[in-house]
Amino acid sequence: MTFSIVIPMYNSENIIVQTLNSCITQTLLPLEIIVVDDASTDDAVKEVRRWMTQYKGNVKIFLECIEANSGPSTARNIGWNIAKGDYISFLDADDSFVSEKLAVVNRVLLKYTNIILLGHEYGVYNVETKSSNLLKQLTTKNFLKKNYMTTSAVVIKQDISERFDETMRYTEDQDLFLRLTKRYNKTYYIKEELVLRERNMNAGGGLSANLWAMRSGEIKMYRKFCKTQGLMVLFPLFLGYSLAKHLLKSLKGPA
């Protein structure tokens, strides 16, 4: 399998070089790296261009720049649409791959060639969980309960028609994972930490307005799902479930 790494970037001048270095030190090199800058106001683009001039390896490097800030969905879709690899491996600009990331997912994909969406675990600062060699299938019900995967911890088949919903800036990843799982029923998960993040995906914190924006994104996802599936009668249940989670998280406060 070949992999295109797509990195949406916004104001990441202090971390983007570390992120890029984690891509070119893979034990299985990607076909290409596509950085899509979402109208950064810092020197992130200069950092990427400087890094590109210094890089002397065989991985193809591309930098695409969006003139007006459009959100991560648009940036990811731009990279996805020009990618040439068999699978897209998304990586947020402030995350890093462990060196075996592509090699591990490649072994799985070669063995189970029907997979559309493959996710894995992530570590915070360092890797703690080694592979259990257990490939778990995730269902639509799983993603209706919660988001099982961060975007930096998935690879998605390149040649499918679905894309991130560009009208969404929150919960856009769970929305896509839900749609893919519902349509293809070929979503799997391996219990191995193959990406490093600086904080937990479900960590608390942030302004209440931001927490509500995230919850609003989830509610929009539920409404879309119920409408497309002819299940609007169930939407009040999902709405209540989402609001209850928001209340509990608000009461809990920052983690």
N, C-alpha and C positions, 0 to 999 in steps of 0.2 A: 504494500500500500504506500501511496505518497501522501504527504501532509502539507497543507498550506496553513501557516500560523497567521491569524488575523488579530491585530492589536489595535483596538480603539484607544485613542490618546487624547487627554485634555489636561493641560497644565501639569505635566509630569516630568519636568526638566530634571528634578532631583533623583528620579528613580528609573527613568526609561532605559538608560544604558545598562543597568543591572538586569532589567527585564530582557533586553535584547541579547545580552551575553548568555542568559540562560537558554536561549533558543539555539545559538550556534555552538553550544557545548553539549548538545544532545548526543547520546551514544548512537542514535539513529537520526541523522540530520534531516530536517524538513526539506521539501522541494523549494519552498519560498517563504519569505516573511513579508507580510503586508501590513504596514503601519498606516492607520487612517487618523489624521489629526482633525479633531473636531473644533477648529477655530481657537486654538490655545492662545492665551494672552501672555504667557511666559516665554521662555526660550527653549521649549521642548522641541520645536521643529529644528532649531539650530543644533541642538544636541544630537538629534537623530541624523541630520545631514553630516555632522562632523564624524559621528560613529561610522556612517556608511562609507565615507572617504577613507577611513582607516581600515575597514574590514577587507581582508584579502582572501576570504574563503570562497567556497563554491556555491553557497546558498544564494539564491536570487533575492534581492532586497528591493522593496518598492515602498515609496512614501506618497500617499494621497492626502491632499489637504482640502478640507471643507471650508468655504468662505464664511459661513454663518453657523454658529453653534446649533447643532441639530439633535443632539442626544446620542446615546450609545447604540440605539437600535439602527439609526441611519448609518453610523460609522461602521458597525459590524456588517450591515447589508452591502455597503459599498465594497468592502474587502471580500466578502463572500462572492459577490457577483463577478469579480475579476479573477478569483482564485482558480488555479489549474489542478490542484491536488485532488486525490480521490476523496479525502476527508478534510474538513475544516477543523482546526484546533484553535479555539478562541483563547485569548490570553489578555486579561486586563493589564493596563500599563503599569500598575503598581503591584502586580503579582509576578512570580517566577516559577518556571518549571524545574522540577528535579531532573537530573541528567538522564534518567532512564524513562522519562515520561513517554516519549513517542515509541520507544522500543517495546515497552510494556503493552501499550494499547495496540500496537501493530501485531503483536503475537496473538492477542485476543481476536482482532479483526480478521486475521488470516485463518483462524480456526473456525470462527462463527461469521461467515461472510454475509449473512442476512441482516446484520445490525445496522440500524439507521442512526441511532443516538446511543452513545456510550459515555457514561459518566464514571467518576471515581471520587475518592475522598481527597481532602486537602489537609495540609498541616499549617499550624500557626507558628511562624518563626522557624520551626524545624520539623523534621519527619519523625513520627513516633510509631505509626502503624505500618507494618510490612504486609505484603500480600497474603490473604487467606486462600488464594486460588479459588475463591467462590464467586461465580458469575450469577448475579441476581437479576431477574427480570422485574422491571417496574411497570406498573399498570396505570391506567387513567385515574383510578381511585387514589393511588399514591400521591399524584400531583394535585389532586383536588384537596387533599389534606394539607400538604405543605410542599415547599420546593426542596427537593432532595439534593440538588446539585447547584453549585456556583458556576457561572459561565466559564471561568478559567479552567474548570475541571470537566469539560465535555469535549468530545469530538462528534461532528455531525457529517453525514454523507453529503458530499458537495452538490450532487446533481439532482437534488429534490427541489420542488417548486416553492415550498414554504420558506418564509423569511421572518425576521423579527418584525413586530408591529411598530412602525415608525411613529405612530400617534402615542405610544406609551414610553414614558421615561422611568417608570417604576414597575416592577414585577414583569417586565417585558421578557425576561428569560424564562420564568415559570410559565408564562402564557405560551411561548413557543414550545417548550418541552411538553406541555399538556396537549397542544394540538398535534405534535408529532406522534406522541404516544397513542392518542386516540385514533389517528388515521392509520398508522402502520403497525402498532402493537409490537414494535421491535426495538424497545428501549431497554438497555441493560446497565448494570452497575457493578464495578469491581471495588472491593474493600482494600484499597491501597492509596496512600497519600502521595500524589504525583505532582502537586503544585503547592507552593508556599504562599501564604497570605499573612498580612500584618494583623488581622483581626478575624474573629469568628464571623461566619456569614450571618448568623442570627444574633450577633452581639447587640446589646441595647445601646443607648446613647443617642445624641442628636437632638435637635429641637423638636418639640411636639408637632410643629407644622410639618416637618420632614417625615416624622413617623406617620402622620395622617396621610401624607402624599403617598407613602408606600402602601398604606392600607387601601387608599382609594384606587391604586393600581390593581391591587388584588381583587377588589370589588368589581372593577371593570372587567378583569379577566373572567370572573365568575359569570357576569352578565353575558359576555360574549359567548362563553361556552354554552350556557343554558339556551341562548337565542339560537345558535347554530344547530344545536341538537334537538330543538323543539321541546325544551324542558323548562320553559320559563316558570312553570308552576313550582319548580324547585328553587328558584332564585331567592325567595325570601329566607329559605333555610340557609343557603350559602351566605347571604347577607348577614344574618344573625350570627353565624359561625365566625365570620370575619370581624364583625364588631365586637364580639366577645373576646377574641384574641387581642384586639386593639386595646380593649379596656384592661385586660390582665397585664399586658405589656406596659401600659401607661402607669398602672398602679405599682408595678415592679420597679420602674425607674431605670436609669442607666446602669448597665452591667459593669 
